[in-house]
């Protein structure tokens, strides 16, 4: 990120009022909508706490979001989100502790975990177009307990099969055809061309009914291998093999967010994308049911 963008982000979120105005517009772009009576009230001015003029119930701008219940003010939240987005390779909890001058490592870790969840929600849209799906092993050097972890990977392929677009990654417990079908359903949009090499998976009626199944080319499979190598290198470079498998999914979500936004020319747009995931109400978020895919996550 260049110095102009860094300065702009600091200026844009320099005060609590500026943060409230920005996040209010993001959460309620068509005007305040009461989460209790569901009435739209576009005349309501941006404020941290709003009282519905109809049902008289009170709600805050962060209620039912990942930012709810935090003791940190919105300016601090914006600073942490900026640090997350503007470090191209990522930021560890230890580094975040130093940057934010936090006395407790656990505070930095918990904060970063929420930011990763926001990144996951921002990138929760399923892959579309022509999508390669593979199950590839994550090298044991990437995790603390040296377990071999299978990763379900959905990778959008470019028109010439040399370029790739978005990726979604899912840590799996099993690779039975039924589990794979469930994982694919959570990662890939329906009615797309699905590149699937494993014939056992292709025989699952659920997949045949939802997708156009096509065998991938060796070149397309090589793209998937390269992406998994990139994932492993990123994990090793940033976390040096100190990843607990219980939190692996959150790291994979962070990688997907970074990979999918890496080519965006405006890093402030990346920050805005992350803030969408952080400020959107849990009830309003399009659910991607990772639990049905038996994800290792806490």
C-alpha positions in Angstrom: 0.0 0.0 0.0 1.3 3.5 -0.9 1.7 6.3 1.5 -1.3 8.2 0.1 -3.6 5.3 0.9 -2.1 4.9 4.4 -2.7 8.6 5.1 -6.2 8.5 3.6 -7.2 5.6 5.8 -5.9 7.3 8.9 -7.7 10.5 8.0 -10.9 8.7 7.0 -11.2 7.0 10.4 -9.5 9.6 12.6 -12.5 10.2 14.9 -15.3 8.1 16.4 -17.9 10.2 14.6 -16.2 9.5 11.2 -16.2 5.8 12.0 -19.8 5.8 13.0 -20.8 7.7 9.8 -18.9 5.2 7.6 -20.1 2.1 9.3 -23.7 3.3 9.6 -23.8 3.7 5.8 -22.3 0.2 5.3 -24.7 -1.5 7.6 -27.8 0.3 6.5 -27.0 1.7 2.9 -30.7 2.4 2.3 -31.3 3.9 5.7 -31.7 2.6 9.2 -33.8 -0.6 9.3 -34.9 -1.6 12.8 -33.9 -5.2 13.5 -36.9 -5.7 15.7 -39.9 -4.4 13.7 -38.1 -4.4 10.4 -39.3 -0.9 9.4 -37.1 1.2 7.2 -36.3 4.7 8.5 -34.1 6.5 5.9 -34.5 9.8 7.7 -32.6 8.6 10.8 -29.2 10.3 11.1 -26.0 8.2 11.6 -25.4 7.5 15.3 -23.8 4.7 17.3 -27.1 4.0 19.1 -30.5 4.4 17.5 -34.0 4.2 19.0 -36.7 3.0 16.6 -39.4 5.6 16.1 -42.0 2.9 15.7 -41.3 0.2 18.3 -39.1 2.4 20.5 -36.5 -0.4 20.9 -32.8 0.5 20.9 -30.1 -0.9 18.9 -26.4 -0.1 18.3 -24.4 0.0 15.1 -22.4 -3.0 16.1 -25.3 -5.1 17.6 -25.3 -8.7 16.2 -22.0 -8.1 14.4 -18.5 -9.4 15.0 -17.7 -6.1 16.6 -20.5 -6.4 19.2 -19.5 -6.5 22.9 -15.9 -5.2 22.2 -14.4 -2.9 24.8 -12.4 -1.3 22.0 -13.7 1.9 20.3 -14.4 2.1 16.6 -11.2 4.0 15.9 -9.2 1.2 17.3 -11.2 -1.3 15.3 -10.5 0.6 12.1 -6.8 0.7 12.9 -6.7 -3.1 13.4 -8.6 -3.7 10.2 -6.2 -1.4 8.4 -3.2 -3.2 9.8 -4.7 -6.5 8.6 -5.4 -5.3 5.1 -2.3 -3.1 4.5 0.2 -5.8 5.4 0.4 -7.7 2.1 1.7 -11.0 3.6 -0.4 -10.8 6.8 0.1 -9.9 10.4 0.5 -12.3 13.3 -1.0 -11.8 16.8 2.4 -11.0 18.2 3.0 -8.3 15.6 -0.5 -6.9 16.1 0.2 -6.7 19.8 3.3 -4.6 19.1 1.6 -2.4 16.5 -1.4 -1.6 18.7 0.7 -1.4 21.9 -1.4 -4.0 23.7 -0.2 -5.4 27.0 -1.8 -8.8 26.6 -1.0 -11.2 23.8 -4.4 -12.9 24.2 -6.2 -9.6 23.5 -4.3 -9.4 20.2 -5.1 -13.0 19.4 -8.8 -12.7 20.1 -9.0 -9.5 18.1 -7.2 -11.0 15.1 -9.5 -14.1 15.2 -12.5 -11.8 14.8 -10.9 -10.0 12.0 -10.3 -13.3 10.2 -13.9 -14.2 10.7 -14.8 -10.9 9.1 -12.5 -11.7 6.2 -14.2 -15.1 5.9 -17.7 -13.5 5.8 -16.6 -11.0 3.2 -15.4 -13.8 1.0 -18.2 -16.2 1.6 -19.7 -16.1 -1.9 -19.3 -19.4 -3.6 -17.0 -19.9 -6.6 -18.6 -19.6 -10.0 -17.8 -19.9 -13.7 -15.6 -22.9 -14.4 -14.4 -24.3 -11.1 -11.7 -26.9 -10.3 -12.4 -28.9 -7.2 -9.6 -31.0 -5.6 -8.8 -32.5 -2.2 -5.1 -31.9 -1.5 -3.0 -32.7 1.5 -1.6 -29.8 3.5 2.1 -30.5 4.3 2.6 -31.6 7.9 5.2 -28.9 8.4 2.5 -26.3 8.4 0.8 -27.4 11.7 2.1 -28.0 15.2 1.0 -31.6 15.7 2.4 -32.9 12.4 -0.9 -34.2 11.2 -1.7 -34.6 7.6 -4.8 -32.4 6.8 -6.9 -32.8 3.7 -8.0 -29.5 2.2 -11.0 -29.1 -0.1 -10.1 -26.5 -2.7 -12.5 -24.8 -5.1 -10.6 -22.7 -7.7 -12.1 -20.5 -10.4 -10.3 -21.0 -13.7 -9.6 -18.3 -16.2 -10.8 -18.5 -19.8 -7.5 -19.6 -21.1 -6.9 -22.1 -18.2 -3.7 -20.3 -17.3 -5.1 -17.7 -15.0 -7.1 -18.3 -11.9 -9.5 -16.1 -10.0 -11.1 -16.7 -6.6 -10.3 -19.6 -4.4 -12.2 -21.2 -1.4 -10.5 -23.6 1.0 -12.1 -26.0 3.5 -10.3 -28.2 6.0 -11.9 -31.7 5.9 -12.2 -34.5 8.3 -13.1 -37.2 5.8 -13.1 -37.5 2.0 -16.0 -39.9 1.4 -18.0 -39.1 -1.7 -20.9 -37.8 0.4 -18.7 -35.5 2.5 -17.1 -34.2 -0.7 -20.5 -33.5 -2.2 -21.4 -31.5 0.9 -18.1 -29.6 0.8 -18.6 -28.8 -2.9 -22.1 -27.5 -2.2 -20.8 -25.1 0.3 -17.9 -23.8 -1.8 -19.2 -23.8 -5.4 -22.3 -22.1 -6.9 -24.9 -24.4 -8.5 -25.2 -24.9 -12.2 -21.6 -24.2 -13.1 -19.0 -26.3 -14.9 -17.3 -28.3 -12.2 -13.9 -29.8 -13.0 -13.7 -33.0 -11.1 -11.0 -35.7 -11.5 -12.1 -38.3 -9.0 -14.6 -40.6 -10.6 -16.0 -41.8 -7.2 -17.1 -38.2 -6.6 -18.6 -37.9 -10.1 -20.9 -40.8 -9.4 -22.7 -38.9 -6.5 -26.2 -38.1 -7.8 -26.3 -34.9 -5.8 -23.3 -33.6 -7.8 -24.6 -34.8 -11.2 -27.9 -33.0 -10.5 -26.3 -29.7 -9.5 -23.3 -29.3 -11.8 -22.0 -29.9 -15.3 -19.2 -32.4 -14.5 -16.1 -32.2 -16.7 -12.7 -33.9 -16.2 -9.9 -31.4 -15.7 -6.8 -31.2 -17.9 -3.3 -31.8 -16.6 -2.7 -28.1 -16.9 -5.7 -27.3 -14.7 -4.7 -29.8 -12.1 -1.2 -28.2 -12.1 -2.8 -24.8 -11.3 -4.4 -26.4 -8.2 -1.1 -27.9 -7.1 0.5 -24.5 -7.4 -2.2 -22.9 -5.4 -1.8 -25.4 -2.6 2.0 -24.8 -2.6 1.3 -21.1 -2.3 -1.0 -21.7 0.6 1.6 -23.8 2.4 4.4 -21.3 1.8 2.2 -18.5 3.1 1.4 -20.4 6.3 5.1 -21.3 6.9 6.4 -17.8 6.2 4.0 -16.1 8.5 3.4 -18.6 11.2 6.5 -20.9 11.0 4.6 -24.1 11.4 3.0 -22.9 14.7 -0.6 -23.5 13.6 -3.0 -25.4 15.8 -5.3 -27.6 13.7 -8.2 -26.3 15.7 -7.7 -22.9 14.2 -6.6 -24.0 10.8 -9.8 -23.0 9.1 -9.4 -19.4 10.2 -6.0 -19.3 8.6 -7.3 -20.7 5.4 -10.0 -18.1 5.4 -7.4 -15.4 5.8 -5.4 -16.8 2.9 -8.4 -16.9 0.6 -9.2 -13.3 1.5 -5.7 -12.2 0.7 -5.4 -14.2 -2.4 -8.7 -13.1 -3.8 -8.0 -9.4 -3.2 -4.3 -9.4 -4.1 -4.9 -8.0 -7.6 -7.2 -5.2 -6.5 -5.4 -1.9 -7.3 -7.1 0.1 -4.5 -6.2 -1.3 -1.1 -8.8 1.0 0.5 -11.4 -1.1 -1.4 -9.9 -4.2 0.3 -10.4 -2.5 3.7 -13.9 -1.6 2.8 -14.5 -5.3 1.7 -13.2 -6.5 5.1 -15.4 -4.0 7.0 -18.4 -5.3 5.1 -17.8 -8.7 6.7 -17.2 -7.2 10.2 -20.3 -4.9 10.3 -22.9 -7.0 8.5 -25.4 -8.5 11.0 -24.9 -12.2 11.6 -28.6 -12.7 10.8 -28.2 -10.9 7.5 -25.1 -12.8 6.4 -25.5 -15.4 3.7 -24.7 -18.6 5.5 -22.1 -20.9 4.2 -22.5 -24.0 6.4 -19.0 -25.1 7.2 -20.3 -27.3 10.0 -22.0 -29.6 7.6 -18.7 -30.3 6.0 -17.2 -31.3 9.3 -14.7 -28.5 9.4 -12.0 -28.5 12.1 -12.7 -25.1 13.7 -13.3 -23.7 17.1 
